[in-house]
């Protein structure tokens, strides 16, 4: 896109989009929240929770990939839900994603404050929250290529750290390093695998959902990616492998090596494993890696939320000022608002950081259910919409292999998880906060729709290009 139009620019390359798809997911949700999940769900229950939600995420991304290669636009969640299902759902999904992103961003910043406070205990965590916020703001105000480059290196550090963790962990399991000797499956006992029953595994899935929040950044970035029809599918097709390796793999190794009672939000199992292996300064090294990872995840969140706000603005679902883009292709107003609302992290000035962290990820995890539900429902409706508008499913450049059964199963699973969240006393508070927010979005969206304020995204150029290619072939 030409710069003089002040539109978002396609400055992200293949290597950027691949690393963004990794960096958007691996953050405090894995490094810190996994400790909470393993301590509650157990040494085997934790990996199962990550695997179940990982499969759901894979189906989600395949569906989003199908739609985004057809219509690569920023703010994909809200645009697809609004166009293929109903404008009110698009409004609900878009604003839910944005508010949820503010909470998730706050959790990432709180995580950073917690880590830095361990190095400098005399400095309040809220001070570190402000410093981290300003650094991330600077990264997002240069240009999209700079954002992509920063994310590329941030994600690279995380990937290397987890691979080293997996290698060290496997060597410890077989007794090749460390002082424990052969560990094998000794930490998987009747008491440790599911210490609170399988119900706790289901309960922890809400927190695990938050751990995957950000995986959709690769779809949001399709609107600023060079050759999205080629690059986005490449990134999506490797997602399940990354889920198995980075999430399920590392949490499984953690549960095998580190006793489940010794992990928590503040005592993460990653540092614990390196400590048991006898690595000098293990906690310090891992905390530095976690700092890098949360900077990466927060960086991705600001990017994704600000682009969603741009899409909402262009579709009449948010103030016009949020859709303004400067000459460098940066939506300044949307970026600044995103970071400002992310300062929910400053609650740590009044409440302990670990409690605030769990609160934020619980609410964000519940609210993520709507965004995912809207995306699954969008994909279910997408093919019918395409055919009714003269397109051809067979000519799509990226298609899911099995349709629609996995999509329907995932829709049912999300409803079940949400219902259980409302039922369980341990997570009911997130339902009591999240559910009224969804009702509020629905009311406001319905009012705007009846007034004719909500607009469809500009889909015609994509549809026309698809039909032309179909006719040529």
NUNUVO-987872 format. One record per residue (C-alpha): residue number from 1; y, z, x. Coordinates in steps of 0.1 Angstrom, whole numbers. Layout:
[markol NUM; [Y; Z; X]]
...
//
This chain:
[markol 1; [0; 0; 0]]
[markol 2; [34; -8; 13]]
[markol 3; [55; 21; 25]]
[markol 4; [86; 12; 6]]
[markol 5; [69; 19; -27]]
[markol 6; [65; 55; -16]]
[markol 7; [29; 55; -28]]
[markol 8; [-1; 73; -13]]
[markol 9; [-13; 54; 17]]
[markol 10; [-48; 43; 27]]
[markol 11; [-47; 58; 62]]
[markol 12; [-82; 75; 63]]
[markol 13; [-109; 58; 84]]
[markol 14; [-147; 60; 81]]
[markol 15; [-150; 88; 107]]
[markol 16; [-122; 108; 88]]
[markol 17; [-139; 104; 54]]
[markol 18; [-173; 114; 68]]
[markol 19; [-159; 146; 84]]
[markol 20; [-138; 154; 54]]
[markol 21; [-169; 153; 33]]
[markol 22; [-184; 179; 56]]
[markol 23; [-152; 200; 62]]
[markol 24; [-143; 202; 26]]
[markol 25; [-174; 223; 19]]
[markol 26; [-181; 244; 49]]
[markol 27; [-156; 273; 49]]
[markol 28; [-156; 310; 41]]
[markol 29; [-178; 301; 11]]
[markol 30; [-206; 297; 36]]
[markol 31; [-197; 319; 65]]
[markol 32; [-185; 349; 45]]
[markol 33; [-198; 345; 9]]
[markol 34; [-233; 338; 21]]
[markol 35; [-235; 374; 33]]
[markol 36; [-227; 386; -2]]
[markol 37; [-253; 362; -17]]
[markol 38; [-281; 372; 7]]
[markol 39; [-274; 409; 3]]
[markol 40; [-277; 407; -35]]
[markol 41; [-302; 378; -41]]
[markol 42; [-323; 386; -10]]
[markol 43; [-337; 369; 21]]
[markol 44; [-355; 342; 0]]
[markol 45; [-334; 344; -31]]
[markol 46; [-302; 335; -12]]
[markol 47; [-316; 302; 1]]
[markol 48; [-331; 294; -33]]
[markol 49; [-296; 299; -49]]
[markol 50; [-281; 275; -24]]
[markol 51; [-308; 249; -28]]
[markol 52; [-306; 249; -67]]
[markol 53; [-268; 244; -66]]
[markol 54; [-272; 220; -37]]
[markol 55; [-294; 197; -58]]
[markol 56; [-269; 199; -86]]
[markol 57; [-241; 190; -62]]
[markol 58; [-260; 160; -49]]
[markol 59; [-264; 146; -85]]
[markol 60; [-227; 153; -91]]
[markol 61; [-216; 134; -60]]
[markol 62; [-239; 104; -67]]
[markol 63; [-222; 101; -102]]
[markol 64; [-187; 106; -88]]
[markol 65; [-196; 80; -61]]
[markol 66; [-205; 55; -87]]
[markol 67; [-172; 59; -105]]
[markol 68; [-150; 62; -74]]
[markol 69; [-163; 30; -58]]
[markol 70; [-154; 12; -91]]
[markol 71; [-120; 30; -94]]
[markol 72; [-109; 47; -62]]
[markol 73; [-79; 68; -73]]
[markol 74; [-65; 102; -62]]
[markol 75; [-73; 130; -86]]
[markol 76; [-106; 114; -96]]
[markol 77; [-118; 144; -116]]
[markol 78; [-89; 143; -141]]
[markol 79; [-87; 105; -142]]
[markol 80; [-124; 99; -150]]
[markol 81; [-127; 128; -175]]
[markol 82; [-95; 115; -193]]
[markol 83; [-105; 78; -193]]
[markol 84; [-142; 79; -199]]
[markol 85; [-144; 109; -222]]
[markol 86; [-111; 120; -237]]
[markol 87; [-75; 125; -225]]
[markol 88; [-75; 162; -235]]
[markol 89; [-106; 168; -214]]
[markol 90; [-89; 151; -185]]
[markol 91; [-59; 174; -189]]
[markol 92; [-82; 205; -190]]
[markol 93; [-102; 194; -160]]
[markol 94; [-72; 185; -139]]
[markol 95; [-53; 217; -145]]
[markol 96; [-84; 238; -143]]
[markol 97; [-92; 222; -109]]
[markol 98; [-56; 228; -98]]
[markol 99; [-55; 265; -108]]
[markol 100; [-90; 269; -95]]
[markol 101; [-79; 254; -62]]
[markol 102; [-50; 279; -60]]
[markol 103; [-76; 307; -63]]
[markol 104; [-99; 291; -38]]
[markol 105; [-71; 285; -14]]
[markol 106; [-61; 321; -18]]
[markol 107; [-97; 331; -9]]
[markol 108; [-97; 310; 22]]
[markol 109; [-64; 325; 33]]
[markol 110; [-77; 360; 25]]
[markol 111; [-108; 353; 46]]
[markol 112; [-85; 344; 76]]
[markol 113; [-65; 375; 71]]
[markol 114; [-97; 396; 72]]
[markol 115; [-109; 380; 104]]
[markol 116; [-76; 383; 122]]
[markol 117; [-72; 419; 111]]
[markol 118; [-104; 427; 130]]
[markol 119; [-87; 414; 162]]
[markol 120; [-53; 431; 154]]
[markol 121; [-61; 461; 131]]
[markol 122; [-25; 474; 132]]
[markol 123; [-11; 442; 116]]
[markol 124; [-14; 440; 77]]
[markol 125; [-37; 412; 65]]
[markol 126; [-9; 399; 43]]
[markol 127; [11; 390; 74]]
[markol 128; [-17; 369; 87]]
[markol 129; [-20; 353; 52]]
[markol 130; [16; 340; 55]]
[markol 131; [11; 328; 91]]
[markol 132; [-20; 308; 82]]
[markol 133; [-3; 294; 52]]
[markol 134; [26; 281; 72]]
[markol 135; [3; 265; 98]]
[markol 136; [-17; 247; 71]]
[markol 137; [15; 235; 54]]
[markol 138; [27; 219; 87]]
[markol 139; [-6; 200; 89]]
[markol 140; [-2; 186; 54]]
[markol 141; [34; 175; 57]]
[markol 142; [30; 150; 86]]
[markol 143; [10; 121; 72]]
[markol 144; [-24; 115; 57]]
[markol 145; [-38; 101; 90]]
[markol 146; [-27; 133; 108]]
[markol 147; [-44; 153; 81]]
[markol 148; [-76; 133; 86]]
[markol 149; [-75; 137; 123]]
[markol 150; [-71; 175; 121]]
[markol 151; [-99; 177; 96]]
[markol 152; [-121; 155; 119]]
[markol 153; [-118; 180; 147]]
[markol 154; [-119; 211; 125]]
[markol 155; [-152; 199; 109]]
[markol 156; [-166; 190; 143]]
[markol 157; [-163; 226; 156]]
[markol 158; [-181; 239; 124]]
[markol 159; [-209; 214; 127]]
[markol 160; [-215; 222; 164]]
[markol 161; [-215; 260; 156]]
[markol 162; [-240; 257; 128]]
[markol 163; [-263; 235; 148]]
[markol 164; [-262; 260; 177]]
[markol 165; [-269; 288; 151]]
[markol 166; [-299; 270; 138]]
[markol 167; [-313; 263; 172]]
[markol 168; [-308; 300; 184]]
[markol 169; [-322; 313; 150]]
[markol 170; [-354; 291; 152]]
[markol 171; [-360; 302; 189]]
[markol 172; [-356; 339; 178]]
[markol 173; [-381; 334; 149]]
[markol 174; [-407; 323; 174]]
[markol 175; [-397; 350; 199]]
[markol 176; [-385; 327; 226]]
[markol 177; [-351; 345; 229]]
[markol 178; [-338; 379; 219]]
[markol 179; [-354; 413; 222]]
[markol 180; [-372; 414; 188]]
[markol 181; [-402; 393; 200]]
[markol 182; [-420; 370; 175]]
[markol 183; [-402; 375; 141]]
[markol 184; [-419; 349; 120]]
[markol 185; [-418; 359; 83]]
[markol 186; [-417; 396; 90]]
[markol 187; [-383; 399; 73]]
[markol 188; [-397; 383; 41]]
[markol 189; [-413; 413; 24]]
[markol 190; [-418; 423; -12]]
[markol 191; [-386; 443; -11]]
[markol 192; [-364; 419; 9]]
[markol 193; [-372; 385; -7]]
[markol 194; [-359; 393; -42]]
[markol 195; [-346; 429; -39]]
[markol 196; [-328; 428; -73]]
[markol 197; [-352; 405; -91]]
[markol 198; [-348; 367; -98]]
[markol 199; [-320; 375; -122]]
[markol 200; [-298; 383; -92]]
[markol 201; [-305; 348; -78]]
[markol 202; [-291; 333; -110]]
[markol 203; [-262; 357; -109]]
[markol 204; [-253; 348; -74]]
[markol 205; [-253; 311; -83]]
[markol 206; [-217; 314; -95]]
[markol 207; [-206; 325; -60]]
[markol 208; [-227; 298; -45]]
[markol 209; [-209; 272; -67]]
[markol 210; [-177; 283; -51]]
[markol 211; [-192; 278; -17]]
[markol 212; [-196; 241; -25]]
[markol 213; [-160; 239; -39]]
[markol 214; [-143; 211; -19]]
[markol 215; [-173; 188; -17]]
[markol 216; [-154; 165; -41]]
[markol 217; [-126; 160; -16]]
[markol 218; [-143; 129; -3]]
[markol 219; [-139; 114; -38]]
[markol 220; [-103; 125; -41]]
[markol 221; [-97; 109; -7]]
[markol 222; [-111; 76; -19]]
[markol 223; [-76; 67; -31]]
[markol 224; [-63; 69; 5]]
[markol 225; [-93; 55; 23]]
[markol 226; [-96; 22; 40]]
[markol 227; [-123; 1; 22]]
[markol 228; [-134; 28; -2]]
[markol 229; [-162; 7; -16]]
[markol 230; [-179; 8; 18]]
[markol 231; [-168; 41; 33]]
[markol 232; [-172; 64; 3]]
[markol 233; [-209; 56; -4]]
[markol 234; [-217; 61; 33]]
[markol 235; [-203; 96; 32]]
[markol 236; [-220; 104; -2]]
[markol 237; [-255; 92; 9]]
[markol 238; [-257; 118; 36]]
[markol 239; [-245; 147; 15]]
[markol 240; [-280; 160; 5]]
[markol 241; [-291; 160; 41]]
[markol 242; [-260; 181; 50]]
[markol 243; [-267; 205; 22]]
[markol 244; [-302; 211; 33]]
[markol 245; [-292; 215; 70]]
[markol 246; [-260; 234; 68]]
[markol 247; [-264; 255; 37]]
[markol 248; [-300; 260; 28]]
[markol 249; [-311; 258; 65]]
[markol 250; [-287; 282; 79]]
[markol 251; [-290; 307; 51]]
[markol 252; [-328; 306; 53]]
[markol 253; [-327; 312; 91]]
[markol 254; [-302; 341; 84]]
[markol 255; [-326; 357; 60]]
[markol 256; [-355; 353; 84]]
[markol 257; [-338; 369; 114]]
[markol 258; [-312; 393; 100]]
[markol 259; [-323; 421; 76]]
[markol 260; [-307; 414; 43]]
[markol 261; [-292; 449; 41]]
[markol 262; [-272; 443; 72]]
[markol 263; [-252; 414; 59]]
[markol 264; [-221; 414; 36]]
[markol 265; [-187; 398; 33]]
[markol 266; [-173; 417; 63]]
[markol 267; [-206; 417; 83]]
[markol 268; [-215; 380; 82]]
[markol 269; [-251; 371; 91]]
[markol 270; [-240; 344; 115]]
[markol 271; [-223; 368; 139]]
[markol 272; [-252; 392; 133]]
[markol 273; [-278; 367; 144]]
[markol 274; [-260; 359; 176]]
[markol 275; [-256; 396; 182]]
[markol 276; [-294; 401; 179]]
[markol 277; [-299; 372; 202]]
[markol 278; [-279; 390; 229]]
[markol 279; [-251; 365; 230]]
[markol 280; [-221; 383; 247]]
[markol 281; [-191; 386; 224]]
[markol 282; [-211; 371; 195]]
[markol 283; [-189; 386; 168]]
[markol 284; [-157; 374; 185]]
[markol 285; [-170; 339; 191]]
[markol 286; [-183; 336; 155]]
[markol 287; [-150; 349; 141]]
[markol 288; [-131; 323; 160]]
[markol 289; [-154; 296; 145]]
[markol 290; [-149; 311; 110]]
[markol 291; [-111; 310; 115]]
[markol 292; [-114; 273; 124]]
[markol 293; [-136; 267; 94]]
[markol 294; [-114; 284; 69]]
[markol 295; [-84; 265; 83]]
[markol 296; [-104; 233; 77]]
[markol 297; [-114; 243; 42]]
[markol 298; [-79; 254; 32]]
[markol 299; [-65; 222; 47]]
[markol 300; [-89; 202; 25]]
[markol 301; [-81; 222; -6]]
[markol 302; [-43; 216; -2]]
[markol 303; [-50; 179; 2]]
[markol 304; [-73; 177; -29]]
[markol 305; [-51; 198; -52]]
[markol 306; [-19; 181; -43]]
[markol 307; [-35; 147; -49]]
[markol 308; [-48; 160; -83]]
[markol 309; [-13; 171; -92]]
[markol 310; [-1; 136; -84]]
[markol 311; [-27; 121; -107]]
[markol 312; [-18; 146; -134]]
[markol 313; [19; 137; -131]]
[markol 314; [13; 99; -133]]
[markol 315; [-8; 104; -164]]
[markol 316; [18; 125; -182]]
[markol 317; [-2; 157; -177]]
[markol 318; [22; 174; -153]]
[markol 319; [60; 173; -145]]
[markol 320; [71; 139; -130]]
[markol 321; [85; 158; -99]]
[markol 322; [49; 165; -88]]
[markol 323; [42; 128; -86]]
[markol 324; [69; 120; -61]]
[markol 325; [57; 107; -27]]
[markol 326; [79; 105; 4]]
[markol 327; [81; 76; 29]]
[markol 328; [52; 90; 49]]
[markol 329; [30; 89; 18]]
[markol 330; [31; 127; 14]]
[markol 331; [35; 143; -21]]
[markol 332; [59; 170; -8]]
[markol 333; [65; 188; -41]]
[markol 334; [28; 189; -49]]
[markol 335; [19; 202; -14]]
[markol 336; [45; 229; -15]]
[markol 337; [36; 241; -50]]
[markol 338; [-1; 242; -40]]
[markol 339; [6; 264; -10]]
[markol 340; [31; 286; -29]]
[markol 341; [6; 294; -57]]
[markol 342; [-21; 299; -30]]
[markol 343; [-2; 330; -21]]
[markol 344; [-23; 349; -46]]
[markol 345; [-38; 360; -13]]
[markol 346; [-10; 384; -8]]
[markol 347; [-27; 407; -33]]
[markol 348; [-44; 420; -1]]
[markol 349; [-12; 439; 5]]
[markol 350; [-22; 462; -24]]
[markol 351; [-60; 459; -26]]
[markol 352; [-87; 458; 1]]
[markol 353; [-92; 422; 13]]
[markol 354; [-130; 421; 8]]
[markol 355; [-126; 431; -29]]
[markol 356; [-99; 405; -34]]
[markol 357; [-121; 379; -17]]
[markol 358; [-151; 386; -41]]
[markol 359; [-128; 386; -71]]
[markol 360; [-113; 352; -62]]
[markol 361; [-146; 335; -54]]
[markol 362; [-161; 349; -87]]
[markol 363; [-133; 335; -109]]
[markol 364; [-131; 303; -89]]
[markol 365; [-169; 298; -92]]
[markol 366; [-169; 302; -129]]
[markol 367; [-139; 279; -133]]
[markol 368; [-156; 252; -112]]
[markol 369; [-181; 249; -139]]
[markol 370; [-156; 230; -161]]
[markol 371; [-147; 205; -134]]
[markol 372; [-183; 197; -127]]
[markol 373; [-192; 196; -164]]
[markol 374; [-163; 171; -169]]
[markol 375; [-176; 150; -141]]
[markol 376; [-212; 149; -153]]
[markol 377; [-200; 141; -188]]
[markol 378; [-177; 114; -174]]
[markol 379; [-206; 97; -155]]
[markol 380; [-228; 99; -186]]
[markol 381; [-201; 80; -206]]
[markol 382; [-189; 57; -177]]
[markol 383; [-216; 30; -180]]
[markol 384; [-211; 26; -218]]
[markol 385; [-173; 24; -212]]
[markol 386; [-178; -2; -185]]
[markol 387; [-201; -25; -206]]
[markol 388; [-178; -22; -237]]
[markol 389; [-149; -33; -215]]
[markol 390; [-167; -65; -202]]
[markol 391; [-181; -50; -170]]
[markol 392; [-217; -50; -157]]
[markol 393; [-236; -20; -145]]
[markol 394; [-258; -42; -124]]
[markol 395; [-228; -54; -104]]
[markol 396; [-215; -20; -94]]
[markol 397; [-212; -16; -56]]
[markol 398; [-228; 19; -57]]
[markol 399; [-252; 32; -84]]
[markol 400; [-273; 63; -89]]
[markol 401; [-310; 56; -88]]
[markol 402; [-320; 75; -119]]
[markol 403; [-298; 76; -150]]
[markol 404; [-292; 95; -173]]
[markol 405; [-318; 122; -170]]
[markol 406; [-305; 141; -139]]
[markol 407; [-270; 140; -153]]
[markol 408; [-282; 155; -186]]
[markol 409; [-303; 182; -169]]
[markol 410; [-273; 192; -148]]
[markol 411; [-251; 195; -179]]
[markol 412; [-276; 218; -194]]
[markol 413; [-279; 238; -162]]
[markol 414; [-241; 243; -160]]
[markol 415; [-240; 256; -196]]
[markol 416; [-269; 280; -188]]
[markol 417; [-252; 294; -157]]
[markol 418; [-219; 298; -176]]
[markol 419; [-238; 316; -204]]
[markol 420; [-255; 339; -180]]
[markol 421; [-222; 347; -163]]
[markol 422; [-208; 359; -196]]
[markol 423; [-240; 379; -203]]
[markol 424; [-242; 398; -170]]
[markol 425; [-221; 429; -166]]
[markol 426; [-216; 421; -128]]
[markol 427; [-198; 387; -135]]
[markol 428; [-185; 392; -170]]
[markol 429; [-150; 399; -157]]
[markol 430; [-149; 363; -143]]
[markol 431; [-159; 350; -177]]
[markol 432; [-132; 371; -194]]
[markol 433; [-106; 357; -171]]
[markol 434; [-119; 321; -169]]
[markol 435; [-128; 314; -206]]
[markol 436; [-93; 322; -220]]
[markol 437; [-78; 299; -193]]
[markol 438; [-100; 270; -205]]
[markol 439; [-89; 277; -241]]
[markol 440; [-53; 276; -230]]
[markol 441; [-58; 243; -213]]
[markol 442; [-74; 229; -244]]
[markol 443; [-45; 240; -267]]
[markol 444; [-18; 227; -244]]
[markol 445; [-37; 194; -238]]
[markol 446; [-42; 189; -276]]
[markol 447; [-5; 194; -283]]
[markol 448; [5; 169; -256]]
[markol 449; [-21; 144; -268]]
[markol 450; [-8; 146; -304]]
[markol 451; [27; 140; -291]]
[markol 452; [15; 109; -273]]
[markol 453; [24; 123; -238]]
[markol 454; [-10; 118; -222]]
[markol 455; [-15; 84; -205]]
[markol 456; [-46; 66; -193]]
[markol 457; [-48; 60; -155]]
[markol 458; [-40; 25; -143]]
[markol 459; [-75; 12; -145]]
[markol 460; [-69; -24; -154]]
[markol 461; [-66; -38; -118]]
[markol 462; [-100; -22; -109]]
[markol 463; [-116; -35; -141]]
[markol 464; [-102; -70; -136]]
[markol 465; [-114; -71; -100]]
[markol 466; [-149; -60; -111]]
[markol 467; [-151; -86; -138]]
[markol 468; [-139; -114; -115]]
[markol 469; [-166; -104; -89]]
[markol 470; [-192; -104; -116]]
[markol 471; [-182; -139; -128]]
[markol 472; [-182; -152; -92]]
[markol 473; [-217; -139; -86]]
//
